[in-house]
């Protein structure tokens, strides 16, 4: 019984590290898609648009990781591989969703995200990111 508990705790630590790593990759994606340094936009300039987009991205990645773990294979290695693969697929799909939305809208979406005033485009972009993540979640079995 204690052995099962310790094994579960160990798996939680590994999945947690993988999840945080995937969220870090998601952060880097948003940083690449928006002009300037994301950390300055959010934590120095307190930009609400960049904050909203990053929050949607992070929640989307967390939803993908949660779904991959929840539906995980009984084999730990397969479950871990599934989590990494679907997490990376989700990040790519979210980036693609951003680029498609940027193509469909006037101006540059990255610049809209960086404006200091709240902008409706940021909300649409955040919804696109989270929606893309939910699509990936639905594909995990």
DSSP file (Angstrom, degrees, kcal/mol; ACC not computed):
  #  RESIDUE AA STRUCTURE BP1 BP2  ACC     N-H-->O    O-->H-N    N-H-->O    O-->H-N    TCO  KAPPA ALPHA  PHI   PSI    X-CA   Y-CA   Z-CA
    1    1 A X     >        0   0    0      0, 0.0     4,-2.0     0, 0.0     5,-0.1   0.000 360.0 360.0 360.0 -49.2    0.0    0.0    0.0
    2    2 A X  H  >  +     0   0    0      1,-0.2     4,-2.6     2,-0.2     5,-0.2   0.868 360.0  56.3 -63.8 -36.1    2.8    2.4    0.9
    3    3 A X  H  > S+     0   0    0      2,-0.2     4,-2.3     1,-0.2    -1,-0.2   0.909 107.0  48.2 -62.8 -42.0    4.7    1.3   -2.1
    4    4 A X  H  > S+     0   0    0      2,-0.2     4,-2.5     1,-0.2    -1,-0.2   0.899 111.3  51.1 -63.8 -41.1    1.7    2.2   -4.4
    5    5 A X  H  X S+     0   0    0     -4,-2.0     4,-2.3     2,-0.2    -2,-0.2   0.924 111.8  45.9 -62.6 -45.6    1.4    5.6   -2.7
    6    6 A X  H  X S+     0   0    0     -4,-2.6     4,-2.4     2,-0.2    -2,-0.2   0.879 112.0  51.6 -66.4 -37.9    5.1    6.3   -3.2
    7    7 A X  H  X S+     0   0    0     -4,-2.3     4,-2.3     2,-0.2    -2,-0.2   0.923 111.2  47.8 -64.1 -43.5    4.9    5.2   -6.8
    8    8 A X  H  X S+     0   0    0     -4,-2.5     4,-2.3     2,-0.2    -2,-0.2   0.887 111.1  51.0 -63.0 -40.0    2.0    7.5   -7.4
    9    9 A X  H  X S+     0   0    0     -4,-2.3     4,-2.1     2,-0.2    -2,-0.2   0.910 109.8  50.0 -64.8 -42.0    3.8   10.4   -5.8
   10   10 A X  H  X S+     0   0    0     -4,-2.4     4,-2.2     1,-0.2    -2,-0.2   0.911 110.8  49.1 -62.1 -43.0    6.8    9.8   -8.0
   11   11 A X  H  X S+     0   0    0     -4,-2.3     4,-3.1     1,-0.2     5,-0.3   0.892 108.4  54.5 -63.9 -38.7    4.6    9.7  -11.1
   12   12 A X  H  X S+     0   0    0     -4,-2.3     4,-2.4     1,-0.2    -1,-0.2   0.903 108.1  49.4 -60.9 -41.2    3.0   13.0  -10.0
   13   13 A X  H  X S+     0   0    0     -4,-2.1     4,-2.3     2,-0.2    -1,-0.2   0.929 113.2  46.2 -63.7 -45.3    6.4   14.6   -9.7
   14   14 A X  H  X S+     0   0    0     -4,-2.2     4,-2.4     2,-0.2    -2,-0.2   0.943 115.0  45.7 -64.7 -48.0    7.4   13.5  -13.1
   15   15 A X  H  X S+     0   0    0     -4,-3.1     4,-2.8     1,-0.2    -1,-0.2   0.878 112.1  53.5 -62.8 -36.5    4.1   14.5  -14.8
   16   16 A X  H  X S+     0   0    0     -4,-2.4     4,-2.5    -5,-0.3    -1,-0.2   0.916 109.3  47.2 -63.0 -43.8    4.3   17.8  -12.9
   17   17 A X  H  X S+     0   0    0     -4,-2.3     4,-2.4     2,-0.2    -2,-0.2   0.913 113.4  48.5 -64.3 -42.9    7.7   18.5  -14.2
   18   18 A X  H  X S+     0   0    0     -4,-2.4     4,-2.5     2,-0.2    -2,-0.2   0.927 112.1  49.7 -62.8 -44.6    6.7   17.6  -17.8
   19   19 A X  H  X S+     0   0    0     -4,-2.8     4,-2.2     1,-0.2    -2,-0.2   0.914 111.7  47.1 -61.5 -44.2    3.6   19.8  -17.5
   20   20 A X  H  X S+     0   0    0     -4,-2.5     4,-2.1     2,-0.2    -1,-0.2   0.891 111.3  52.7 -64.8 -39.3    5.6   22.8  -16.2
   21   21 A X  H  X S+     0   0    0     -4,-2.4     4,-2.0     2,-0.2    -2,-0.2   0.916 109.6  48.1 -61.4 -43.4    8.1   22.2  -19.0
   22   22 A X  H  X S+     0   0    0     -4,-2.5     4,-2.2     1,-0.2    -2,-0.2   0.887 110.2  52.1 -65.2 -38.2    5.3   22.2  -21.6
   23   23 A X  H  X S+     0   0    0     -4,-2.2     4,-2.1     2,-0.2    -1,-0.2   0.863 107.4  53.1 -65.5 -34.5    3.9   25.4  -20.1
   24   24 A X  H  X S+     0   0    0     -4,-2.1     4,-2.2     2,-0.2    -2,-0.2   0.896 108.0  50.2 -65.7 -39.8    7.3   27.0  -20.4
   25   25 A X  H  X S+     0   0    0     -4,-2.0     4,-2.0     2,-0.2    -2,-0.2   0.899 109.0  52.5 -64.4 -39.6    7.4   26.0  -24.1
   26   26 A X  H  X S+     0   0    0     -4,-2.2     4,-2.1     2,-0.2    -2,-0.2   0.891 107.2  52.3 -61.2 -40.0    4.0   27.6  -24.4
   27   27 A X  H  X S+     0   0    0     -4,-2.1     4,-2.3     1,-0.2    -2,-0.2   0.925 108.4  50.6 -59.9 -45.9    5.3   30.8  -22.8
   28   28 A X  H  X S+     0   0    0     -4,-2.2     4,-2.2     1,-0.2    -2,-0.2   0.869 106.7  55.6 -62.5 -36.4    8.2   30.8  -25.3
   29   29 A X  H  X S+     0   0    0     -4,-2.0     4,-2.0     2,-0.2    -1,-0.2   0.945 109.3  45.3 -60.2 -48.9    5.7   30.5  -28.2
   30   30 A X  H  X S+     0   0    0     -4,-2.1     4,-1.3     1,-0.2    -2,-0.2   0.887 110.9  54.5 -63.3 -38.1    3.8   33.5  -27.1
   31   31 A X  H  < S+     0   0    0     -4,-2.3    -1,-0.2     1,-0.2    -2,-0.2   0.880 110.4  46.5 -62.7 -37.8    7.0   35.4  -26.6
   32   32 A X  H  < S+     0   0    0     -4,-2.2    -1,-0.2     1,-0.2    -2,-0.2   0.849 111.9  50.7 -71.3 -34.5    8.0   34.6  -30.2
   33   33 A X  H  < S+     0   0    0     -4,-2.0     2,-0.4    -5,-0.2    -1,-0.2   0.661 106.6  60.1 -80.7 -16.4    4.6   35.6  -31.6
   34   34 A X  S  < S-     0   0    0     -4,-1.3     4,-0.1    -5,-0.2    77,-0.1  -0.895  88.8-112.2-114.7 142.6    4.5   39.0  -29.9
   35   35 A X  S    S+     0   0    0     -2,-0.4    -2,-0.1    75,-0.1    -3,-0.0  -0.365  81.0  15.6 -68.5 150.6    6.9   41.8  -30.4
   36   36 A X  S    S-     0   0    0     -4,-0.1     2,-0.6    -2,-0.0    -2,-0.1  -0.198 109.8 -41.4  82.1-177.0    9.1   42.7  -27.5
   37   37 A X     >  -     0   0    0      1,-0.2     4,-2.4    -2,-0.0     3,-0.3  -0.784  44.2-150.0 -90.8 123.1    9.8   40.7  -24.3
   38   38 A X  H  > S+     0   0    0     -2,-0.6     4,-2.6     1,-0.2     5,-0.3   0.884  96.5  57.0 -60.0 -40.5    6.7   39.0  -22.9
   39   39 A X  H  > S+     0   0    0      1,-0.2     4,-2.3     2,-0.2     5,-0.5   0.882 110.2  44.5 -61.1 -37.8    8.0   39.2  -19.3
   40   40 A X  H  >>S+     0   0    0     -3,-0.3     5,-3.2     3,-0.2     4,-1.5   0.913 111.5  53.3 -71.0 -42.8    8.3   43.0  -19.7
   41   41 A X  H  <5S+     0   0    0     -4,-2.4     6,-3.2     3,-0.2    -2,-0.2   0.919 122.0  29.2 -56.5 -45.1    4.9   43.4  -21.3
   42   42 A X  H  <5S+     0   0    0     -4,-2.6    -2,-0.2     4,-0.2    -3,-0.2   0.934 130.5  30.5 -84.8 -48.9    3.2   41.5  -18.5
   43   43 A X  H  <5S+     0   0    0     -4,-2.3    -3,-0.2    -5,-0.3    -2,-0.1   0.684 131.5  27.0 -94.3 -18.4    5.2   42.1  -15.4
   44   44 A X  T  <5S+     0   0    0     -4,-1.5    -3,-0.2    -5,-0.5    -4,-0.1   0.805 133.2  29.9-104.2 -53.3    6.6   45.6  -16.0
   45   45 A X  S   <S-     0   0    0     -5,-3.2    -3,-0.2    -6,-0.1    -4,-0.2   0.620  93.4-139.3 -83.5 -12.8    4.1   47.3  -18.3
   46   46 A X        -     0   0    0     -6,-0.4     2,-0.5     1,-0.2    -4,-0.2   0.897  27.2-170.8  55.1  45.5    1.2   45.3  -16.9
   47   47 A X     >  -     0   0    0     -6,-3.2     4,-1.8    -7,-0.2    -1,-0.2  -0.547  15.8-158.9 -72.1 117.9   -0.3   44.8  -20.4
   48   48 A X  H  > S+     0   0    0     -2,-0.5     4,-2.1    68,-0.5    -1,-0.2   0.819  88.1  54.2 -69.9 -30.0   -3.8   43.3  -20.1
   49   49 A X  H  > S+     0   0    0     66,-0.4     4,-2.2     2,-0.2    -1,-0.2   0.939 111.1  42.9 -70.5 -47.1   -3.8   41.9  -23.7
   50   50 A X  H  > S+     0   0    0     63,-0.6     4,-2.5     1,-0.2     5,-0.2   0.885 114.2  53.2 -65.0 -38.0   -0.5   40.0  -23.4
   51   51 A X  H  X S+     0   0    0     -4,-1.8     4,-2.5     2,-0.2    -2,-0.2   0.918 109.2  48.4 -62.7 -43.7   -1.6   38.8  -20.0
   52   52 A X  H  X S+     0   0    0     -4,-2.1     4,-2.4     2,-0.2    -2,-0.2   0.925 112.4  47.9 -63.5 -45.6   -4.9   37.5  -21.3
   53   53 A X  H  X S+     0   0    0     -4,-2.2     4,-2.2     1,-0.2    -2,-0.2   0.926 114.0  46.3 -62.8 -45.4   -3.3   35.7  -24.2
   54   54 A X  H  X S+     0   0    0     -4,-2.5     4,-2.9     2,-0.2     5,-0.2   0.906 110.9  52.9 -64.9 -40.4   -0.6   34.1  -22.0
   55   55 A X  H  X S+     0   0    0     -4,-2.5     4,-2.6    -5,-0.2     5,-0.2   0.924 110.4  47.2 -60.2 -44.7   -3.2   33.0  -19.5
   56   56 A X  H  X S+     0   0    0     -4,-2.4     4,-2.3     1,-0.2    -1,-0.2   0.897 113.1  50.0 -63.5 -39.7   -5.3   31.3  -22.2
   57   57 A X  H  X S+     0   0    0     -4,-2.2     4,-2.4     2,-0.2    -2,-0.2   0.937 112.4  45.7 -62.7 -48.3   -2.2   29.6  -23.5
   58   58 A X  H  X S+     0   0    0     -4,-2.9     4,-2.4     1,-0.2    -2,-0.2   0.901 114.4  47.6 -65.7 -41.5   -1.2   28.3  -20.1
   59   59 A X  H  X S+     0   0    0     -4,-2.6     4,-2.3    -5,-0.2    -1,-0.2   0.886 111.3  52.4 -65.9 -37.8   -4.7   27.1  -19.2
   60   60 A X  H  X S+     0   0    0     -4,-2.3     4,-2.0    -5,-0.2    -2,-0.2   0.924 110.8  45.8 -63.3 -44.8   -4.9   25.4  -22.6
   61   61 A X  H  X S+     0   0    0     -4,-2.4     4,-2.7     1,-0.2     5,-0.2   0.912 111.9  52.1 -64.8 -41.8   -1.7   23.6  -22.1
   62   62 A X  H  X S+     0   0    0     -4,-2.4     4,-2.8     1,-0.2    -1,-0.2   0.890 108.3  51.9 -61.3 -38.5   -2.7   22.6  -18.6
   63   63 A X  H  X S+     0   0    0     -4,-2.3     4,-2.6     2,-0.2    -1,-0.2   0.900 110.5  48.1 -64.5 -40.2   -6.0   21.2  -20.0
   64   64 A X  H  X S+     0   0    0     -4,-2.0     4,-2.6     2,-0.2    -2,-0.2   0.939 113.5  46.5 -64.5 -47.1   -4.1   19.2  -22.6
   65   65 A X  H  X S+     0   0    0     -4,-2.7     4,-2.4     2,-0.2     5,-0.2   0.924 113.0  50.2 -62.0 -44.3   -1.7   17.8  -19.9
   66   66 A X  H  X S+     0   0    0     -4,-2.8     4,-3.1    -5,-0.2     5,-0.2   0.943 112.5  46.4 -57.6 -49.4   -4.6   17.1  -17.6
   67   67 A X  H  X S+     0   0    0     -4,-2.6     4,-2.1     1,-0.2    -2,-0.2   0.901 111.9  50.7 -63.4 -41.4   -6.5   15.2  -20.3
   68   68 A X  H  < S+     0   0    0     -4,-2.6    -1,-0.2     1,-0.2    -2,-0.2   0.895 115.4  42.5 -64.1 -39.6   -3.5   13.2  -21.4
   69   69 A X  H >< S+     0   0    0     -4,-2.4     3,-1.5    -5,-0.2    -2,-0.2   0.923 113.0  52.5 -71.3 -44.2   -2.8   12.2  -17.8
   70   70 A X  H 3< S+     0   0    0     -4,-3.1    -2,-0.2     1,-0.3    -1,-0.2   0.850 118.6  35.8 -61.7 -36.3   -6.4   11.5  -17.0
   71   71 A X  T 3< S+     0   0    0     -4,-2.1    -1,-0.3    -5,-0.2    -2,-0.2   0.183  94.4 148.2 -99.9  16.2   -6.8    9.2  -20.0
   72   72 A X    <   -     0   0    0     -3,-1.5    -3,-0.1     1,-0.1     7,-0.1  -0.053  53.5-103.3 -58.7 148.7   -3.2    7.9  -19.6
   73   73 A X        -     0   0    0      2,-0.2     6,-0.2     1,-0.1    -1,-0.1  -0.254  30.4-114.0 -61.2 157.2   -2.2    4.4  -20.6
   74   74 A X  S    S+     0   0    0      4,-0.1     2,-0.5     5,-0.1    -1,-0.1   0.792 101.8  82.0 -67.0 -25.7   -1.8    2.0  -17.7
   75   75 A X  S  > S-     0   0    0      1,-0.2     4,-2.4     2,-0.0    -2,-0.2  -0.711  77.7-145.7 -82.0 124.7    1.9    1.9  -18.6
   76   76 A X  H  > S+     0   0    0     -2,-0.5     4,-2.6     1,-0.2     5,-0.2   0.891  97.2  52.1 -57.9 -44.3    3.7    4.9  -17.1
   77   77 A X  H  > S+     0   0    0      1,-0.2     4,-2.5     2,-0.2    -1,-0.2   0.903 111.0  46.6 -61.6 -43.3    6.1    5.3  -20.1
   78   78 A X  H  > S+     0   0    0      2,-0.2     4,-2.7     1,-0.2    -1,-0.2   0.903 112.7  50.4 -66.1 -40.7    3.3    5.3  -22.6
   79   79 A X  H  X S+     0   0    0     -4,-2.4     4,-2.1     2,-0.2    -2,-0.2   0.899 111.8  47.3 -63.7 -40.7    1.3    7.8  -20.5
   80   80 A X  H  X S+     0   0    0     -4,-2.6     4,-2.3     2,-0.2    -2,-0.2   0.923 112.9  48.4 -66.5 -44.4    4.3   10.1  -20.2
   81   81 A X  H  X S+     0   0    0     -4,-2.5     4,-2.9     1,-0.2     5,-0.2   0.914 111.0  51.4 -61.7 -42.8    5.0    9.9  -24.0
   82   82 A X  H  X S+     0   0    0     -4,-2.7     4,-2.8     1,-0.2     5,-0.3   0.904 109.3  50.7 -60.1 -42.8    1.4   10.6  -24.7
   83   83 A X  H  X S+     0   0    0     -4,-2.1     4,-2.0     2,-0.2    -2,-0.2   0.924 113.5  44.1 -62.6 -45.6    1.5   13.7  -22.5
   84   84 A X  H  X S+     0   0    0     -4,-2.3     4,-2.5     2,-0.2     5,-0.2   0.936 115.9  47.1 -65.5 -46.7    4.6   15.0  -24.1
   85   85 A X  H  X S+     0   0    0     -4,-2.9     4,-2.6     1,-0.2    -2,-0.2   0.951 116.4  42.1 -62.9 -50.7    3.4   14.3  -27.7
   86   86 A X  H  X S+     0   0    0     -4,-2.8     4,-2.5    -5,-0.2    -1,-0.2   0.852 113.4  54.5 -67.3 -32.8   -0.1   15.8  -27.2
   87   87 A X  H  X S+     0   0    0     -4,-2.0     4,-2.0    -5,-0.3    -1,-0.2   0.932 111.5  43.5 -63.7 -45.2    1.3   18.7  -25.3
   88   88 A X  H  X S+     0   0    0     -4,-2.5     4,-2.3     2,-0.2    -2,-0.2   0.895 112.9  52.1 -68.2 -39.7    3.7   19.6  -28.1
   89   89 A X  H  X S+     0   0    0     -4,-2.6     4,-2.8    -5,-0.2    -2,-0.2   0.929 109.4  51.3 -59.8 -44.1    1.0   19.1  -30.7
   90   90 A X  H  X S+     0   0    0     -4,-2.5     4,-2.6     1,-0.2    -2,-0.2   0.899 108.4  50.5 -59.8 -42.3   -1.2   21.4  -28.7
   91   91 A X  H  X S+     0   0    0     -4,-2.0     4,-2.2     2,-0.2    -1,-0.2   0.916 112.3  47.1 -63.6 -43.2    1.5   24.1  -28.6
   92   92 A X  H  X S+     0   0    0     -4,-2.3     4,-2.5     2,-0.2    -2,-0.2   0.924 112.6  49.4 -63.7 -44.2    2.0   23.8  -32.4
   93   93 A X  H  X S+     0   0    0     -4,-2.8     4,-2.6     1,-0.2    -2,-0.2   0.893 110.3  50.8 -63.7 -39.9   -1.8   24.0  -33.0
   94   94 A X  H  X S+     0   0    0     -4,-2.6     4,-2.0     2,-0.2    -1,-0.2   0.909 110.7  48.9 -63.8 -41.5   -2.1   27.0  -30.8
   95   95 A X  H  X S+     0   0    0     -4,-2.2     4,-2.2     2,-0.2    -2,-0.2   0.909 111.6  49.3 -62.5 -42.0    0.7   28.8  -32.7
   96   96 A X  H  X S+     0   0    0     -4,-2.5     4,-2.7     2,-0.2    -2,-0.2   0.899 108.3  53.5 -63.6 -41.3   -1.0   27.9  -35.9
   97   97 A X  H  X S+     0   0    0     -4,-2.6     4,-2.4     1,-0.2    -1,-0.2   0.898 108.7  50.2 -60.4 -40.5   -4.3   29.2  -34.6
   98   98 A X  H  X S+     0   0    0     -4,-2.0     4,-2.5     2,-0.2    -2,-0.2   0.931 111.7  47.4 -62.3 -45.9   -2.6   32.5  -33.8
   99   99 A X  H  X S+     0   0    0     -4,-2.2     4,-2.1     2,-0.2    -2,-0.2   0.883 112.3  49.0 -66.0 -39.0   -1.1   32.7  -37.3
  100  100 A X  H  X S+     0   0    0     -4,-2.7     4,-1.9     2,-0.2    -1,-0.2   0.928 112.7  47.6 -65.5 -44.6   -4.4   32.0  -39.0
  101  101 A X  H  X S+     0   0    0     -4,-2.4     4,-1.0     1,-0.2    -2,-0.2   0.900 110.7  52.4 -62.7 -39.8   -6.2   34.6  -36.9
  102  102 A X  H  < S+     0   0    0     -4,-2.5     3,-0.5     1,-0.2    -1,-0.2   0.900 109.9  49.0 -60.8 -41.4   -3.4   37.1  -37.7
  103  103 A X  H  < S+     0   0    0     -4,-2.1    -1,-0.2     1,-0.2    -2,-0.2   0.835 112.0  48.9 -66.4 -34.2   -3.8   36.3  -41.4
  104  104 A X  H  < S+     0   0    0     -4,-1.9     2,-0.3    -5,-0.1    -1,-0.2   0.599 105.4  65.8 -84.6 -12.5   -7.6   36.8  -41.2
  105  105 A X  S  < S-     0   0    0     -4,-1.0     4,-0.1    -3,-0.5     2,-0.1  -0.754  89.2 -99.2-113.8 156.9   -7.6   40.1  -39.3
  106  106 A X  S    S+     0   0    0     -2,-0.3    -2,-0.1     2,-0.1    -1,-0.1  -0.395  86.9   3.6 -71.2 150.5   -6.4   43.6  -40.3
  107  107 A X  S    S-     0   0    0     -2,-0.1     2,-0.5    -4,-0.1    -2,-0.1  -0.218 109.2 -46.1  73.5-166.5   -2.9   44.7  -39.0
  108  108 A X    >>  -     0   0    0      1,-0.1     4,-1.8    -5,-0.0     3,-0.5  -0.919  41.0-150.3-107.7 123.5   -0.6   42.5  -37.1
  109  109 A X  H 3> S+     0   0    0     -2,-0.5     4,-2.5     1,-0.2     5,-0.2   0.861  96.5  59.5 -61.2 -37.5   -2.1   40.5  -34.2
  110  110 A X  H 3> S+     0   0    0      1,-0.2     4,-1.1     2,-0.2    -1,-0.2   0.882 106.4  47.6 -58.8 -38.6    1.2   40.6  -32.3
  111  111 A X  H <> S+     0   0    0     -3,-0.5     4,-0.6     2,-0.2    -1,-0.2   0.864 109.0  54.0 -70.9 -35.8    1.1   44.4  -32.3
  112  112 A X  H >< S+     0   0    0     -4,-1.8     3,-1.1     1,-0.2    -2,-0.2   0.917 106.3  52.8 -60.9 -42.8   -2.6   44.4  -31.2
  113  113 A X  H 3< S+     0   0    0     -4,-2.5   -63,-0.6     1,-0.3    -1,-0.2   0.819 108.1  52.4 -62.3 -30.4   -1.6   42.1  -28.2
  114  114 A X  H 3< S+     0   0    0     -4,-1.1    -1,-0.3    -5,-0.2    -2,-0.2   0.545  79.7 112.7 -87.1  -7.1    1.1   44.7  -27.3
  115  115 A X    <<  -     0   0    0     -3,-1.1   -66,-0.4    -4,-0.6   -65,-0.2  -0.413  68.5-134.6 -65.8 142.4   -1.1   47.7  -27.2
  116  116 A X  S    S+     0   0    0    -69,-0.1   -68,-0.5   -68,-0.1     2,-0.2   0.758  83.6  75.0 -72.9 -23.2   -1.5   49.1  -23.6
  117  117 A X  S    S-     0   0    0      1,-0.1   -68,-0.1   -70,-0.1    -2,-0.1  -0.616 100.5 -91.6 -87.8 149.4   -5.3   49.5  -23.8
  118  118 A X        -     0   0    0     -2,-0.2     2,-0.4   -70,-0.1    -1,-0.1  -0.317  47.7-165.0 -56.2 138.7   -7.6   46.6  -23.7
  119  119 A X    >>  -     0   0    0     -4,-0.1     3,-1.4     1,-0.1     4,-0.9  -0.996  26.8-138.4-134.5 133.8   -8.3   45.3  -27.2
  120  120 A X  H 3> S+     0   0    0     -2,-0.4     4,-2.1     1,-0.3     5,-0.2   0.791 102.1  67.8 -59.2 -28.8  -11.0   43.0  -28.3
  121  121 A X  H 3> S+     0   0    0      1,-0.2     4,-2.4     2,-0.2    -1,-0.3   0.822  95.0  56.3 -61.2 -30.8   -8.5   41.2  -30.6
  122  122 A X  H <> S+     0   0    0     -3,-1.4     4,-2.5     2,-0.2    -1,-0.2   0.893 106.7  49.0 -67.9 -39.3   -6.7   39.9  -27.5
  123  123 A X  H  X S+     0   0    0     -4,-0.9     4,-2.4     2,-0.2    -2,-0.2   0.914 112.4  47.7 -65.5 -43.2   -9.9   38.3  -26.3
  124  124 A X  H  X S+     0   0    0     -4,-2.1     4,-2.2     2,-0.2    -2,-0.2   0.915 113.0  48.9 -63.6 -42.7  -10.5   36.7  -29.6
  125  125 A X  H  X S+     0   0    0     -4,-2.4     4,-2.3     2,-0.2    -2,-0.2   0.902 110.6  50.3 -64.2 -41.1   -6.9   35.5  -29.8
  126  126 A X  H  X S+     0   0    0     -4,-2.5     4,-2.6     1,-0.2     5,-0.2   0.916 111.0  49.0 -62.9 -42.9   -7.1   34.1  -26.3
  127  127 A X  H  X S+     0   0    0     -4,-2.4     4,-2.8     1,-0.2    -1,-0.2   0.881 109.7  52.7 -64.0 -37.3  -10.3   32.2  -27.2
  128  128 A X  H  X S+     0   0    0     -4,-2.2     4,-2.3     2,-0.2    -2,-0.2   0.911 110.3  47.8 -63.6 -43.0   -8.6   30.9  -30.3
  129  129 A X  H  X S+     0   0    0     -4,-2.3     4,-1.9     2,-0.2    -2,-0.2   0.948 115.9  42.7 -61.7 -50.0   -5.7   29.6  -28.2
  130  130 A X  H  X S+     0   0    0     -4,-2.6     4,-2.3     1,-0.2    -2,-0.2   0.894 113.2  52.9 -67.9 -38.3   -8.0   27.9  -25.6
  131  131 A X  H  X S+     0   0    0     -4,-2.8     4,-2.0    -5,-0.2    -1,-0.2   0.903 107.6  51.6 -61.1 -41.9  -10.3   26.6  -28.3
  132  132 A X  H  X S+     0   0    0     -4,-2.3     4,-1.8     1,-0.2    -1,-0.2   0.895 109.3  51.0 -61.6 -39.8   -7.4   25.0  -30.1
  133  133 A X  H  X S+     0   0    0     -4,-1.9     4,-2.6     1,-0.2    -2,-0.2   0.904 107.6  52.2 -65.0 -41.0   -6.3   23.4  -26.9
  134  134 A X  H  X S+     0   0    0     -4,-2.3     4,-2.1     1,-0.2    -1,-0.2   0.869 105.8  55.1 -63.9 -35.3   -9.8   22.0  -26.3
  135  135 A X  H  X S+     0   0    0     -4,-2.0     4,-0.9     2,-0.2    -1,-0.2   0.930 109.5  46.6 -62.1 -44.0   -9.7   20.5  -29.8
  136  136 A X  H >X S+     0   0    0     -4,-1.8     3,-0.8     1,-0.2     4,-0.7   0.912 109.0  55.6 -63.9 -41.5   -6.5   18.6  -28.9
  137  137 A X  H >< S+     0   0    0     -4,-2.6     3,-1.1     1,-0.3    -1,-0.2   0.903 104.5  53.6 -55.8 -41.8   -8.0   17.5  -25.6
  138  138 A X  H 3< S+     0   0    0     -4,-2.1    -1,-0.3     1,-0.3    -2,-0.2   0.754 104.2  56.6 -67.2 -23.1  -10.9   15.9  -27.5
  139  139 A X  H << S+     0   0    0     -4,-0.9     2,-0.5    -3,-0.8    -1,-0.3   0.606  85.2  96.4 -83.4 -12.1   -8.4   14.0  -29.7
  140  140 A X    <<        0   0    0     -3,-1.1   -58,-0.0    -4,-0.7    -3,-0.0  -0.660 360.0 360.0 -83.0 126.9   -6.8   12.3  -26.7
  141  141 A X              0   0    0     -2,-0.5    -1,-0.1   -70,-0.0   -73,-0.0   0.388 360.0 360.0-128.9 360.0   -8.1    8.9  -25.9
